[in-house]
Amino acid sequence: MNSTTRLRLKTMKTAFFDIETQAIDNWDTLEDLKTLHCMVVIDYEEKVHRFQADNIKDGLALLSEHDYVIGHNAINFDGPALKKLYGWTHHSIFDTKILAQLSYPDLKADDFKRQEFPKKLIGSHSLKAWGVRIGIHKNDHGETEDWSEWSQEMEDYCVQDVKVTASLFHFLVEKKKYSHQALMLETSFARSMRKQTETGFPFDKDSAGELIKTLMVRRTEIEQELQEVFGPTTTEMKSCWWVADGKQYASKKAAVADGHKAKDVERGPKKTKEIPFNPASRDQIAARLMADGWDPKEYDGKRPAINEAVLREINTSQSLKLLEYLLVSKRLGQVAEGNQAWLKLEHKGRLHGSVNTLGTVSGRCSHHHPNMAQVPAVRAEYGEQCRSLFTAPKGKVLVGADASGLELRCLAHYMYQWDKGQYAKEILEGDIHTVNQKAAGLENRDQAKTMIYAFLYGAGDKKIGEIVGGSTKEGKQIKASFMSKIPAIKSLTSAVHQQVQKHGVLHGLDGRTLPCRSMHSSLNLLLQSAGAVVMKQALVEFEMDNKDIPYDLHANVHDEVQFSCNKKQADALGHSFVSAIIKAGTILNFKCPLDGEFKIGANWAQTH
């Protein structure tokens, strides 16, 4: 926060607040929220005001007298709750949780350094965890008491929460570990994501049922095929002990204990049993493949790694059949069988995916309940069928918009200092993948596309070498050639490494701090953050430009957004989002012009 903003907060009226409600099951929509028991406000004169069910509106009036109102998790809960129950909103709600996440994006690493810090609170941005960190503890009422009715303990608990919130705010402001620009952006973006979660994404439950049938039939077929390929294994069972009357015992001692003489008890032959091959067991897969001559090169601990990439690389009829089995099982897990399966989370025809807007160190969102970022792309196995389950609401169309070539444009932006826009020019006017192909000395354009993205994600020499079917030696040669032919990339990489080595952090487009966990991932951290900031800024600009046009956000994943609207407004809104991407580049002083594209359709498979 800059000095002007700190001065403004001191001179303008700022209040801190918190509310307590009955227990809630549906945090995504708050549809079961019925009762607000109490609210506490600490006003700009630091006076504590308590309000109960019969005078909550007086508390809301007090909040409305202030220029800023601040709460912890206020954008995701307190604000939406007050709007639902009382229709109350405020133009400037700030959230100390967002402020804390911006100030300490790698909190878990910081917590491990804190002596005697409670293990269950490590990495948590909860108010309780922050109370422990700054030495102002919450009480434990919320963990031990019933929330069905008001109690004095509950109200006192609420007072303490507001005191912790106020102290946390002042602590974070004094630390000055965040940028004002990033705070404004994240606050606006978080409001949009809260609305998106409440709205949800329409989900075609009937078609999901048909997809499940298809997947289950195919899984059964593959299981039968794999049994024929691998067959069961035979194992010897423990030997049993016999007596003259034919009775069997697990041990000679047991037979004697049952009244038989030791001389009359004889060891019987060992029995055998067949164990069917289990294609869901990674250990059994590894054992069978190794028996057929496979020499594993990657390990998870002491066990050979078995995953999609490994099975695809083995490239035998057996490994590819196993790969298909794992993929089909994975899709069934996503749609029906997993803990976060779509059908388990579907509610009244929609999925209300939650978004942690600062869920990663880079500033990219994380997603859960369910993870919408893991819905497979159309080009993936069963991807089209999966994406088609996410539809436009009845009577509306879906619009999908995304940024064009965002990762390479981010790279060009940071290279500008050394090449004065040459790489950006190739992106805009030439064929950048052919340029990269020639620079790296690769055989074809497809190899160049794979190489550049692997390079940007911090791939080592071995991984780069594998792209051309080579080894670490070839990978090292490819990278050396690439950087020598495009020296701005080498200069950028060196500058990033020097910054991390000296300070341990990088800085994002909007001034946010980016703690770097490893040198090899530092460039990727910088580029991933840039892409995240661009798309967040674009959404904020889009929302501001279209306040009077009805539309609903349904998904915001990496460099794409999905929203629905009336068909007659779809084209204009699609163009508006592309314009917002371009505008975001201008606001962020991007050195490579940004662009985007959009598609209109009936479901997600048609719009991206």
Helices and strands as residue ranges (DSSP letters): H 3-11, E 14-21, E 36-42, E 48-52, G 53-55, H 56-64, E 68-71, I 74-78, H 79-86, E 93-95, H 96-103, H 107-112, G 119-121, H 127-134, H 141-144, H 152-175, H 180-199, E 201-202, H 205-230, E 233-236, E 241-242, E 248-249, H 252-257, G 262-264, E 266-267, E 272-275, H 282-291, E 299-300, E 303-304, H 308-314, H 317-332, I 333-337, H 342-345, E 350-351, E 354-356, E 366-368, G 372-374, H 383-387, E 397-403, H 406-419, H 422-429, H 432-440, H 445-456, H 461-467, H 472-485, H 487-503, E 505-507, E 513-515, G 519-521, H 522-545, E 552-557, E 560-565, H 567-587, E 596-601, H 604-607
